[in-house]
Structures are given as C-alpha cells and as structure tokens.
C-alpha cells in the first residue's frame, strides 16, 4: 500500500472509513516511516494519535490482521520494527513515546 494523509481522509469521508479491527499501523512524516504500532482497535488508536498536539506524522498506512492471535500480531509488529527501525520506536518494551526527529 501507499501511505496517505489520515486527516484528509477523515475530513472527506468521515471516521467510519477507518476500520475498528486489530492490526498494525505505520506513521510517516511525509514519506519517512517514523513509527510502527499495533492496536486492538486501529480506528480508536489512530484517532488518539491525531488528537496528540505533539504528533510528528502526517501520513499513515495500516493493515488488519484478521483472525491472528494478539501474540502473533505483537510478533509481526516486533519484526517490522526490527526490519525498518523507525525513529519513534525508541524501545519496543516501553509505551509509545514521541522523540525529536
């Protein structure tokens, strides 16, 4: 997939365009991948990110993980973080933190 501007999507089509599924999402500052996250509810989590005044992303990409177990989704997330090494994934074992780009 190709990253897109989440705020524009919401403004044009509404929040219901975001699925409420469990999955993995990627946050981008323009075309640079800055964070990979996992959520039981992608819609809820992305909207939380949008509300954060300190957000440093403007584009997003996500995928739902279907019937995979939460342990399997965490494993996929960890592997993606290791592969891409996004700057805001400071330490995977800690809660989400923003860093200076």
C-alpha positions in Angstrom: 0.0 0.0 0.0 0.8 3.6 -0.2 0.7 6.0 2.8 -2.0 8.6 2.8 -3.0 11.7 4.8 -5.3 10.5 7.5 -6.7 13.9 8.3 -7.7 14.5 4.7 -9.4 11.1 4.6 -11.4 11.8 7.7 -12.3 15.3 6.5 -13.6 13.9 3.2 -15.2 10.6 4.2 -15.5 10.6 8.0 -14.0 8.5 10.7 -16.0 5.4 9.7 -13.6 4.9 6.8 -11.1 3.6 9.4 -11.7 0.0 10.4 -12.2 -0.9 14.0 -10.1 -4.1 13.6 -7.0 -5.3 15.3 -3.9 -4.6 13.2 -0.6 -2.8 12.7 -0.2 0.8 11.6 2.7 2.8 10.2 3.0 6.5 10.8 5.0 8.7 8.3 6.4 12.2 8.4 5.9 12.9 4.7 7.5 9.8 3.1 9.7 8.8 6.1 8.5 6.0 8.3 8.7 7.2 11.9 6.6 4.8 13.9 5.1 1.3 13.8 2.4 0.4 16.2 -0.1 -2.3 17.0 -3.7 -1.9 18.3 -6.7 -4.0 19.1 -8.7 -1.2 17.5 -6.9 0.7 14.7 -9.6 3.3 14.4 -9.5 4.3 18.1 -5.7 4.4 18.2 -5.2 6.4 15.0 -7.8 9.0 16.2 -5.9 9.2 19.6 -2.7 9.9 17.6 -4.4 12.6 15.6 -5.5 14.4 18.8 -2.0 14.5 20.2 -0.6 18.0 19.8 2.9 16.7 19.7 2.3 14.4 16.7 5.0 14.4 14.1 3.3 12.4 11.4 1.0 13.4 8.6 0.6 10.1 6.7 -0.5 6.7 7.7 -0.8 3.1 6.4 -2.5 0.2 8.2 -3.5 -3.3 7.8 -5.9 -5.5 9.7 -4.6 -8.8 11.0 -7.8 -10.8 10.7 -8.0 -13.9 12.9 -4.4 -13.8 14.1 -3.8 -14.1 17.9 -2.6 -11.0 19.7 0.7 -12.7 20.4 1.1 -13.3 16.6 0.3 -9.6 15.9 2.9 -8.5 18.5 5.4 -10.8 16.8 4.6 -9.2 13.4 4.9 -5.7 14.9 8.3 -6.5 16.5 9.6 -8.0 13.3 8.5 -4.9 11.3 10.2 -2.6 13.8 13.4 -4.6 13.6 13.3 -4.5 9.8 12.5 -0.8 9.4 13.9 0.7 12.6 11.5 3.7 12.8 12.9 6.6 14.8 10.0 6.9 17.2 10.1 3.2 18.2 12.6 4.2 20.8 12.3 1.0 22.8 9.6 -1.5 21.9 9.1 -2.6 25.5 8.1 0.9 26.7 4.8 2.6 26.0 4.6 4.9 23.0 6.8 7.9 23.3 7.5 10.8 20.9 11.0 11.7 20.1 12.5 14.6 18.3 13.1 14.0 14.6 
